[in-house]
């Protein structure tokens, strides 16, 4: 799966085995769906997506 790495300022590929999905609730109550990927050096990258994409992806849900 492709993520954008802000530190390196480039797109990186993260294997599906290192990706989880999560729901983020903003301060104003808005709910956002996102994928979280872990880089080889341990940093977490977020990729916001639609609910349909979130439901379609078969990866574990991160407990928050």
Secondary structure, 3 states (H helix, E strand, C coil): CEEEECCCCEEEECCHHHEEEEEEECCCCCEEEEEEEECCCCCEEEEEECHHHHHHCCCCECCC
